[in-house]
Amino acid sequence: PAMSGEPSSPNLMGGHSVSSYDHRPALRENSQQSPWLVVGLGVKFTRGTQELAGWILKVYADTAHVVPDTARVGDQSGICVLKGSETRAWECSKRGDDVFVFDGPRRSSRGTVIGFDKNLVFVKTQAGEQGKSLLIGARSPVVQVQKKDLARYSQAWVDCSLGKLTAIPRSPSLSVSARSQGSR
C-alpha cells in the first residue's frame, strides 16, 4: 500500500518497475507537471534565440535535466536544467522515428512511426507493448495516436539514465583506446 504523499499512478516508462527511490516521474492527478517530462523523451527548448533539441535524462517534479541531441549517449557534460514550462515535446517528423506516448488513451506505449494522416500518427508498438496500452481487442501491433500525445524517444538515454549504459564510443578505434586507458 502507498503511504500518504506517495504517488499511486502507474509509471510512465513502459513497464519498468518503479521503486520509491526512482527518479522517473509518476504523475499525480492534480499535478502541474508537464506530461512529456519522462526520461528518454525528446524535447525542444530555446536558449537565447536558438531553437534546440535534447533528451530528458532525469526528472525532478517539474524540472528536467536535458542533454543536447548532439551529445553522444553517455556524455552528460552539456546538461541543461529546464522547467517543464520551458520545454515542449519534440514532435516526430518522419517514418522510422522511435516514439513514446506521454498522454492520451495510449499513454506509456512505445514504438516506431510507420505513417501519418493529418493529426494522427500510426505507431508499430514494440513486442509486448499491446497489453500495456488501453487498446480494446488489441490484436494489431499498430496503434493510432494523436500527434500531440507523443514525442521522439531514445531508449539508449533511458538505459544511460538507469546506469545500464555508459558512453557509446564514436568508432571502434576509440573503443580500443578507451579500454586500454581504463585498464592502466
Phi, psi and chi 1 to 4 in degrees:
 res  aa     phi    psi   chi1   chi2   chi3   chi4
   1 PRO       -  141.3   13.7  -17.8      -      -
   2 ALA   -74.8  138.5      -      -      -      -
   3 MET   -80.3  159.1  -63.0  179.6   69.7      -
   4 SER   -55.7  131.8  153.9      -      -      -
   5 GLY    91.6  -12.1      -      -      -      -
   6 GLU   -88.1  143.1  -72.1 -174.6   -0.5      -
   7 PRO   -66.7  140.9   18.7  -24.7      -      -
   8 SER  -115.4    3.2   58.9      -      -      -
   9 SER   -76.5  157.1  -59.8      -      -      -
  10 PRO   -67.5  156.8   24.2  -32.3      -      -
  11 ASN   -74.9  164.8   87.8   40.8      -      -
  12 LEU  -105.7   15.5  -63.6  176.6      -      -
  13 MET  -101.5   21.6  -68.9  -53.4  -55.7      -
  14 GLY    67.9   44.8      -      -      -      -
  15 GLY   100.7   -5.0      -      -      -      -
  16 HIS   -70.3  143.2  -63.4  -72.2      -      -
  17 SER   -72.0  152.8   62.6      -      -      -
  18 VAL  -122.1  126.6  176.9      -      -      -
  19 SER  -100.8  169.6   74.4      -      -      -
  20 SER   -67.6  -15.4   59.1      -      -      -
  21 TYR  -101.3    5.7  -61.4  104.6      -      -
  22 ASP   -73.6  143.7 -157.1  -20.1      -      -
  23 HIS   -87.9   -5.0   64.6  -88.4      -      -
  24 ARG   -78.4  143.8  -71.0  171.2  -71.4  172.7
  25 PRO   -80.3  146.3   31.9  -36.4      -      -
  26 ALA  -118.0  121.7      -      -      -      -
  27 LEU   -71.1  137.3  -67.2  176.8      -      -
  28 ARG   -94.3  150.2  -66.5 -177.7  177.4   95.2
  29 GLU   -58.4  -38.2  -74.0 -173.9   30.9      -
  30 ASN  -100.9   19.9  -64.0  -35.6      -      -
  31 SER   -70.8  147.6  174.8      -      -      -
  32 GLN   -94.4    6.1  -63.7  -60.2  -46.3      -
  33 GLN   -67.5  138.5 -178.1  179.4   26.1      -
  34 SER   -66.2  130.4  -57.3      -      -      -
  35 PRO   -65.9  -19.1   21.3  -29.7      -      -
  36 TRP   -85.2    2.4   56.3   85.6      -      -
  37 LEU   -79.7   85.0  -66.8 -174.1      -      -
  38 VAL  -137.3  134.3  177.4      -      -      -
  39 VAL   -56.4  130.8  172.3      -      -      -
  40 GLY    96.9  -14.3      -      -      -      -
  41 LEU   -77.4  148.2 -114.3   66.8      -      -
  42 GLY   -86.1  137.8      -      -      -      -
  43 VAL  -131.4  156.7  -68.5      -      -      -
  44 LYS  -110.8  147.2  -65.7  -87.1 -170.8  146.3
  45 PHE  -156.7  166.8   57.2   98.5      -      -
  46 THR  -116.7  135.0  -54.6      -      -      -
  47 ARG  -123.7  110.3  -77.4  -75.8 -177.2 -126.0
  48 GLY    66.7 -118.0      -      -      -      -
  49 THR  -108.2    4.1   58.8      -      -      -
  50 GLN   -96.1  128.6 -169.7  175.5   13.6      -
  51 GLU   -83.5  122.8  172.7   85.9    6.5      -
  52 LEU  -121.7  163.2  -59.3  172.6      -      -
  53 ALA  -131.6  154.0      -      -      -      -
  54 GLY  -164.4 -178.6      -      -      -      -
  55 TRP  -117.5  136.0  -56.6  103.8      -      -
  56 ILE   -75.3  125.7  -63.7  176.6      -      -
  57 LEU  -101.4  -38.0 -172.4   60.4      -      -
  58 LYS  -146.2  153.8  -65.6 -175.5 -179.2 -180.0
  59 VAL  -132.6  131.0  175.9      -      -      -
  60 TYR  -130.2  109.4  -60.1   98.3      -      -
  61 ALA    52.8 -115.5      -      -      -      -
  62 ASP  -106.6   31.2 -168.5   35.5      -      -
  63 THR  -126.4  137.2  -58.3      -      -      -
  64 ALA  -123.6  142.1      -      -      -      -
  65 HIS   -95.0  118.4  -70.6 -157.4      -      -
  66 VAL  -118.8  132.2  178.5      -      -      -
  67 VAL  -100.8  143.2  -68.2      -      -      -
  68 PRO   -61.3  148.7  -15.7   25.3      -      -
  69 ASP   -66.2  -15.2   66.0  -34.6      -      -
  70 THR   -83.6  -11.1   55.2      -      -      -
  71 ALA   -74.4  144.2      -      -      -      -
  72 ARG   -68.9  149.2  -77.4 -173.6  -24.6 -171.1
  73 VAL   -59.5  127.1  173.7      -      -      -
  74 GLY   102.1  -20.4      -      -      -      -
  75 ASP   -84.3  103.3  177.6    8.4      -      -
  76 GLN  -103.3   18.0  -60.2  178.0   24.7      -
  77 SER   -71.1  -22.8   60.9      -      -      -
  78 GLY  -106.5   30.4      -      -      -      -
  79 ILE   -60.9  135.2  -71.4  179.6      -      -
  80 CYS  -110.3  135.3  -60.2      -      -      -
  81 VAL   -99.2  118.2  178.2      -      -      -
  82 LEU  -129.5  143.1  -57.8  166.4      -      -
  83 LYS   -74.1  153.0  -68.6  -77.2 -172.0 -168.0
  84 GLY   -56.5  -36.1      -      -      -      -
  85 SER   -68.3  -15.3   60.2      -      -      -
  86 GLU   -91.2   -1.0  -62.7  174.5  -51.4      -
  87 THR  -122.8  163.2   64.9      -      -      -
  88 ARG  -144.8  155.7   59.2 -164.9  171.0  -73.5
  89 ALA   -62.1  140.2      -      -      -      -
  90 TRP   -83.6  103.1 -175.0   -2.7      -      -
  91 GLU   -62.2  144.2  -72.1 -173.1    1.9      -
  92 CYS   -75.2  147.2   59.2      -      -      -
  93 SER  -128.4   -8.9   57.4      -      -      -
  94 LYS  -151.8  161.3   63.8 -175.4 -175.1  -53.9
  95 ARG   -62.0  143.3  -69.0  172.5   59.2  164.8
  96 GLY    95.9  -12.6      -      -      -      -
  97 ASP   -63.5  135.7  -80.5  -12.0      -      -
  98 ASP   -80.3  133.9  -70.5  -33.0      -      -
  99 VAL  -135.0  161.1  -65.9      -      -      -
 100 PHE  -133.6  133.7 -177.7   89.1      -      -
 101 VAL   -89.6  113.8 -178.7      -      -      -
 102 PHE   -98.9   -7.7   61.4   81.3      -      -
 103 ASP  -152.8  164.9 -152.5    0.6      -      -
 104 GLY    87.9 -176.2      -      -      -      -
 105 PRO   -67.3  -18.2   19.4  -27.7      -      -
 106 ARG   -99.7   16.1  -52.0  -75.4 -164.9 -100.6
 107 ARG   -46.4  137.9 -176.1 -179.2  -59.1  171.3
 108 SER    81.7    1.5  -62.7      -      -      -
 109 SER   -78.8  144.4  -65.0      -      -      -
 110 ARG  -125.0  154.2  -67.2 -179.8  -65.6  158.7
 111 GLY   173.9 -159.9      -      -      -      -
 112 THR  -123.6  135.5  -56.2      -      -      -
 113 VAL   -69.1  130.4  173.0      -      -      -
 114 ILE  -116.0  -10.9   59.2  170.6      -      -
 115 GLY   179.8  170.0      -      -      -      -
 116 PHE  -132.6  152.2  -63.1   89.8      -      -
 117 ASP  -150.3   99.4 -177.5   25.0      -      -
 118 LYS    55.2 -112.2  -62.8  179.6 -175.0  173.2
 119 ASN   -95.3    8.4  -70.0  -33.5      -      -
 120 LEU  -103.9  145.4  -72.0  177.8      -      -
 121 VAL  -122.0  134.7  179.2      -      -      -
 122 PHE   -98.3  122.3  -63.0   90.5      -      -
 123 VAL  -119.7  126.8  177.7      -      -      -
 124 LYS   -85.6  111.7 -179.1  177.0 -179.0 -174.6
 125 THR   -74.3  156.1   56.4      -      -      -
 126 GLN   -72.7  156.1  -66.3 -178.3   -9.1      -
 127 ALA   -51.7  128.5      -      -      -      -
 128 GLY    88.4  -10.1      -      -      -      -
 129 GLU   -73.5  -26.2  -73.5  -68.7  -47.7      -
 130 GLN   -58.1  -41.4  -60.6  172.5   62.5      -
 131 GLY   -69.8  -18.3      -      -      -      -
 132 LYS   -90.4  -13.8  -63.8  175.3 -168.2  150.7
 133 SER   -93.4  176.2   64.8      -      -      -
 134 LEU   -96.4   37.5  -59.3  175.6      -      -
 135 LEU   -73.9  139.4  -64.0  174.1      -      -
 136 ILE   -95.4  122.9  -62.3  172.6      -      -
 137 GLY    63.2   43.9      -      -      -      -
 138 ALA   -65.8  106.7      -      -      -      -
 139 ARG  -120.6  -30.0  -65.0  -87.9 -178.6 -125.7
 140 SER   -94.6  138.7  169.9      -      -      -
 141 PRO   -78.9    2.9   28.4  -33.1      -      -
 142 VAL  -101.5  128.7  177.1      -      -      -
 143 VAL  -123.5  153.7  -63.4      -      -      -
 144 GLN  -100.5  132.8  -64.8  178.5   24.9      -
 145 VAL  -134.3  140.1 -179.5      -      -      -
 146 GLN   -63.1  135.0  -67.8  -71.5  -38.2      -
 147 LYS   -55.9  -33.9 -165.4  169.7 -172.3  175.4
 148 LYS   -70.6  -13.4   66.2  177.6 -179.0   56.9
 149 ASP   -98.5    3.5  -68.6  -18.0      -      -
 150 LEU  -136.7  163.9   54.7   77.4      -      -
 151 ALA  -145.5  163.5      -      -      -      -
 152 ARG   -60.4  154.8  -66.4 -167.5   56.0 -167.1
 153 TYR  -144.0  144.3  179.6   73.5      -      -
 154 SER  -129.0  105.7  171.9      -      -      -
 155 GLN   -64.6  -32.2 -177.5   62.5   47.7      -
 156 ALA   -61.3  -40.2      -      -      -      -
 157 TRP   -71.7  -30.5  -81.9  109.0      -      -
 158 VAL   -64.1  -47.8  171.9      -      -      -
 159 ASP   -60.4  -40.2  -68.0  -15.2      -      -
 160 CYS   -62.2  -44.3  178.6      -      -      -
 161 SER   -62.1  -35.0  174.5      -      -      -
 162 LEU   -84.5   -0.7  -63.7  172.7      -      -
 163 GLY    81.1    8.9      -      -      -      -
 164 LYS   -81.4  -15.7  -66.4 -179.6 -176.9  177.0
 165 LEU  -142.1  133.9  179.4   70.2      -      -
 166 THR  -101.8 -152.4   55.7      -      -      -
 167 ALA   -67.1  141.0      -      -      -      -
 168 ILE   -93.3  123.8  -67.2  178.8      -      -
 169 PRO   -66.6  152.5   19.2  -25.5      -      -
 170 ARG   -73.9  -32.4  -69.8 -177.5 -166.9 -107.3
 171 SER  -149.4  160.8   67.9      -      -      -
 172 PRO   -58.4  -35.3  -23.1   31.2      -      -
 173 SER   -65.6  -35.9   61.8      -      -      -
 174 LEU   -65.5  -37.8  178.7   60.8      -      -
 175 SER   -61.9  -45.2  176.6      -      -      -
 176 VAL   -64.7  -43.5  170.9      -      -      -
 177 SER   -61.7  -45.0  164.1      -      -      -
 178 ALA   -64.2  -39.5      -      -      -      -
 179 ARG   -66.1  -40.6  -89.4 -171.5 -106.3  141.0
 180 SER   -67.8  -34.5   64.9      -      -      -
 181 GLN   -70.8  -36.2  -72.2  177.3   -0.6      -
 182 GLY   -71.4  -22.1      -      -      -      -
 183 SER   -91.2   -2.1   62.2      -      -      -
 184 ARG   -79.5      -  -69.4 -178.8 -174.9  173.1
